[in-house]
């Protein structure tokens, strides 16, 4: 049992020429994958921590499907701390550790700040909720930076790695961690076209030592198979989903969708989502701020939907533990999701 091993369930699933056939093939492969992974061990520890809530355009969050009065919804960004066994011993993985203190120069959000002018501070105070930083969250549970073995993100929008991995001679906050990332995503994030670059943090990936990167070219299992990184392209070219086997079954982390409603729109009470699903026959509603590969993103969301176990809240809804999940907010009426994962914890943290 090595730390990283390939997953073959989805090989060829997207090879069909007709998109509808690709959807069917991926749905079948996702069901087979879920069965196989549920036969493997569970993670030793899994816990989520809210970091920050920020406004996000509702027209992006529910692409073509939202008709409420609010121009924005509230996205709650989360850190995931996962521990799993391997033949090299216990490993600690951080999922989506956003250094939000140093990501404000992402062009889209920088324009929001600049447009507000003198009112920027008041606007931020009203619409942004700063809950915790990554170092604060880790300190609360007694996990030291040197205890972290791996870091991964489902995609690299707004990400700034320089503090975590060190750059230009600066010491790394996580001295032993390595980044698990799809090669396609790294190449895209380090050399985007201007249209893509609006969502990448300028210089956020520059100067990262190459020996801190693990570039992946295929779906993989980690350790004993209780965690998997599965390619789900569309939102970005190298998007991947993090799948973890917990006491609640398989939880899938992604930002292809912004809420569990996006994966079961026919059940949603958010204005027009259920109607959109009925009229169009759509199984999912895309998070479409970039729309790099919309058809592939649709297929990927179906894939995620069938990889995930049924939610304990409602078995008709997949257990999506989203890296940025829409949350209700009084300033953004009509955006509160019908179903919400919220904060979760399984197992007990092992402190080296």
C-alpha positions in Angstrom: 0.0 0.0 0.0 1.8 3.1 -1.2 0.6 6.6 -0.3 -0.7 7.4 -3.9 -2.2 4.8 -6.1 -4.2 5.1 -9.4 -8.0 4.7 -9.7 -9.2 3.1 -12.8 -13.0 3.3 -12.5 -13.4 6.3 -14.8 -11.0 5.3 -17.5 -12.7 5.8 -20.9 -16.0 7.0 -19.3 -15.8 10.3 -21.2 -14.6 8.8 -24.5 -18.0 8.7 -26.2 -18.7 11.2 -29.0 -22.2 12.0 -27.9 -22.4 14.1 -24.6 -25.5 12.3 -23.4 -23.7 9.0 -23.7 -20.8 10.5 -21.7 -23.2 11.5 -18.9 -24.7 7.9 -18.8 -21.2 6.3 -18.8 -19.9 8.6 -16.1 -23.0 8.0 -13.9 -22.5 4.3 -14.2 -18.8 4.5 -13.4 -19.5 6.8 -10.4 -21.9 4.2 -9.0 -19.3 1.5 -9.4 -16.6 3.7 -7.8 -18.9 4.5 -4.8 -19.5 0.8 -4.2 -15.7 0.0 -4.4 -14.7 2.9 -2.1 -17.3 2.1 0.5 -15.7 -1.4 0.8 -12.4 0.4 1.8 -11.5 1.7 5.3 -12.8 5.0 6.7 -10.7 8.1 7.4 -9.3 8.3 10.9 -10.4 11.9 11.3 -12.4 14.4 9.3 -13.4 17.9 10.4 -14.4 21.2 8.7 -13.7 24.7 9.8 -15.3 27.8 8.5 -12.8 30.5 7.5 -14.6 33.4 5.8 -17.9 34.3 4.1 -17.8 36.5 1.1 -20.4 37.9 -1.5 -20.5 36.0 -4.8 -22.7 36.8 -7.8 -25.9 34.7 -7.8 -25.9 34.8 -11.6 -22.6 32.8 -11.4 -23.6 30.6 -8.5 -26.7 29.3 -10.2 -25.9 29.7 -13.8 -29.1 30.5 -15.9 -31.4 29.2 -13.1 -31.7 32.0 -10.4 -34.3 34.7 -10.6 -34.4 36.1 -7.1 -34.0 39.8 -6.3 -30.5 39.4 -4.7 -27.5 40.0 -7.0 -25.3 38.1 -4.5 -25.2 35.1 -2.3 -23.0 34.4 0.7 -20.3 31.8 0.2 -18.8 30.2 3.3 -15.3 29.1 2.6 -14.1 26.0 4.6 -10.9 24.3 5.6 -11.0 20.5 5.8 -8.5 18.5 8.0 -8.4 14.8 7.1 -6.2 12.1 8.6 -5.8 8.7 6.9 -3.6 5.6 7.3 -0.9 4.5 4.9 2.0 2.1 4.8 4.2 5.1 5.8 2.1 5.7 8.9 -0.7 8.2 9.6 -0.9 11.1 7.1 -2.6 14.5 7.5 -4.2 16.3 4.6 -5.5 19.8 4.4 -8.2 20.5 1.8 -8.8 24.1 0.7 -6.6 26.0 3.3 -7.4 29.4 1.9 -4.9 32.1 2.9 -7.7 34.7 2.5 -5.6 37.4 4.2 -3.3 37.4 1.2 -5.8 36.7 -1.7 -7.4 40.1 -2.0 -5.6 41.0 -5.2 -7.6 38.4 -7.2 -8.7 40.7 -10.0 -12.4 40.1 -9.7 -12.5 40.8 -6.0 -10.0 43.7 -6.3 -12.4 45.4 -8.7 -15.2 45.0 -6.2 -13.1 46.7 -3.6 -11.9 49.5 -5.9 -15.5 50.2 -7.2 -16.7 50.7 -3.7 -14.1 53.5 -3.2 -14.4 55.3 0.1 -17.3 52.9 1.1 -15.1 49.8 0.7 -14.5 49.4 4.4 -18.2 49.7 5.2 -19.2 47.3 2.4 -16.7 44.8 3.6 -17.9 45.1 7.2 -21.5 44.5 6.0 -20.9 41.6 3.5 -17.8 39.8 4.7 -17.7 37.6 7.8 -14.1 36.8 8.9 -14.5 33.7 11.1 -11.0 32.2 11.3 -7.6 31.9 9.6 -6.0 28.6 8.8 -3.3 29.0 11.5 -6.0 29.8 14.1 -8.1 26.8 13.2 -5.1 24.4 13.4 -4.0 25.9 16.7 -7.5 25.3 18.2 -7.2 21.6 17.6 -3.5 21.4 18.5 -2.2 20.5 15.1 1.2 22.0 14.3 2.2 23.2 10.9 5.0 20.6 10.7 2.4 17.8 11.2 0.8 18.5 7.8 1.9 16.1 5.1 -0.3 17.1 2.1 -2.3 20.1 0.9 -4.8 20.0 -2.0 -7.5 22.3 -3.5 -10.3 21.2 -5.8 -9.2 24.1 -8.1 -6.8 27.1 -7.9 -9.1 30.1 -8.1 -8.0 32.9 -5.7 -5.3 30.6 -4.2 -2.1 32.1 -2.9 0.5 29.4 -1.9 3.5 31.6 -1.2 2.9 31.8 2.6 2.2 28.0 3.0 5.1 26.7 0.9 7.6 29.5 1.0 8.8 31.6 -2.0 11.7 33.7 -2.9 13.7 32.6 0.1 10.9 33.1 2.6 10.3 30.2 5.1 7.3 27.9 4.5 4.6 28.0 7.1 4.0 24.2 6.4 7.6 23.0 6.2 6.9 19.3 5.4 3.7 19.6 3.3 3.5 18.9 -0.5 0.8 20.1 -2.9 -1.3 17.4 -4.6 -2.6 19.0 -7.8 -3.6 17.8 -11.3 -1.0 18.7 -13.8 -3.6 20.4 -16.0 -4.6 22.7 -13.2 -1.1 23.7 -12.4 -0.3 24.5 -16.0 -3.6 26.5 -16.4 -3.2 28.4 -13.2 0.4 29.4 -13.9 -0.3 30.5 -17.5 -3.9 31.5 -17.9 -5.4 33.6 -20.7 -6.7 37.0 -19.5 -10.3 35.8 -19.3 -9.2 33.0 -16.9 -6.8 35.2 -15.0 -9.6 37.3 -13.4 -10.1 34.5 -10.9 -6.4 33.6 -10.1 -4.5 35.5 -7.5 -1.7 37.4 -9.2 1.8 35.9 -8.4 0.1 33.5 -5.9 1.9 30.5 -7.3 5.2 32.1 -8.2 8.4 30.9 -6.6 7.0 27.7 -5.1 9.8 25.1 -4.9 9.3 22.3 -7.5 10.0 19.7 -4.9 6.9 20.8 -3.0 4.7 19.8 -5.9 3.1 16.4 -6.7 1.6 16.8 -10.2 -1.0 14.2 -10.9 -2.1 12.9 -14.3 -4.9 10.6 -13.2 -7.4 9.8 -10.5 -5.7 8.6 -7.3 -6.4 7.0 -4.0 -4.5 8.1 -0.9 -3.1 5.7 1.6 -5.5 3.0 2.6 -8.1 4.2 0.1 -10.2 6.2 2.5 -9.5 9.4 0.4 -9.5 9.8 -3.3 -8.8 12.7 -5.7 -11.0 12.3 -8.8 -10.7 14.5 -11.9 -13.8 16.5 -12.5 -12.9 19.1 -15.1 -15.2 21.9 -16.2 -15.2 24.7 -13.6 -11.5 24.8 -14.4 -9.4 22.7 -16.7 -7.8 20.6 -14.0 -10.6 20.6 -11.4 -10.7 17.6 -9.1 -13.0 16.5 -6.3 -11.9 15.2 -3.0 -13.8 12.1 -1.8 -13.6 10.9 1.8 -15.0 7.8 3.4 -16.6 8.9 6.7 -19.2 7.6 9.1 -21.8 9.3 6.9 -20.5 7.5 3.8 -18.7 9.2 1.0 -18.5 13.0 1.2 -17.5 14.8 -1.9 -15.8 18.2 -1.9 -15.8 20.5 -4.9 -16.8 23.9 -6.1 -18.5 22.8 -9.3 -21.7 23.7 -7.5 -22.3 26.2 -4.7 -24.9 24.3 -2.7 -26.5 20.9 -2.3 -29.5 22.5 -4.0 -27.3 22.7 -7.2 -27.1 18.9 -7.1 -30.8 18.4 -6.5 -32.4 21.5 -8.1 -35.8 19.8 -8.5 -36.2 19.8 -4.7 -34.9 23.3 -4.2 -37.1 26.1 -2.7 -34.7 28.8 -4.1 -36.7 30.8 -6.7 -36.8 29.2 -10.1 -34.3 26.4 -9.5 -37.0 23.7 -9.4 -38.7 25.2 -12.4 -35.3 25.4 -14.3 -34.8 21.6 -13.6 -38.3 20.8 -14.7 -38.2 22.9 -17.9 -34.7 22.0 -19.0 -34.4 18.5 -17.6 -31.2 19.4 -16.0 -29.9 17.3 -13.1 -27.6 19.9 -11.8 -27.0 23.7 -11.8 -23.5 24.9 -12.7 -21.3 27.3 -10.7 -20.5 29.3 -13.9 -18.2 32.2 -13.2 -15.7 31.1 -15.9 -17.6 28.5 -17.9 -14.3 27.1 -19.2 -15.8 23.8 -20.2 -19.5 23.9 -19.4 -20.5 20.5 -20.9 -17.6 18.8 -19.0 -18.6 20.6 -15.8 -22.2 19.3 -16.2 -20.9 15.8 -16.6 -18.5 16.3 -13.6 -21.4 17.4 -11.4 -23.4 14.3 -12.3 -20.2 12.3 -11.6 -19.9 14.0 -8.1 -23.6 13.4 -7.5 -23.4 9.7 -8.0 -20.0 9.3 -6.2 -21.5 10.9 -3.0 -23.5 8.9 -0.6 -27.1 10.0 0.1 -27.3 12.9 2.6 -28.4 12.2 6.2 -30.6 15.2 5.9 -32.5 13.9 2.9 -31.5 10.7 1.0 -32.6 12.3 -2.3 -29.8 14.8 -2.0 -26.1 13.8 -2.4 -23.7 14.4 0.5 -21.7 17.2 -1.0 -19.3 18.8 1.5 -18.5 21.9 -0.7 -15.3 23.9 -0.2 -17.4 27.1 -0.6 -21.0 26.5 0.3 -23.8 29.1 -0.1 -25.2 30.2 3.3 -28.3 32.3 4.0 -27.7 36.0 4.8 -30.2 38.8 5.5 -28.7 41.1 3.0 -29.1 38.5 0.3 -32.8 37.5 0.5 -34.0 34.4 -1.2 -30.6 32.7 -1.4 -30.7 30.5 1.6 -30.3 26.9 0.4 -32.9 24.3 1.0 -30.3 21.8 2.1 -26.9 22.5 3.8 -24.0 20.4 4.9 -22.7 22.8 7.5 -19.8 21.9 9.8 -19.0 18.2 10.3 -16.6 16.1 12.3 -15.8 12.4 12.4 -13.3 10.5 14.4 -10.6 11.9 16.7 -7.5 13.9 15.7 -4.2 12.2 16.3 -1.5 14.6 17.3 2.1 13.4 16.6 
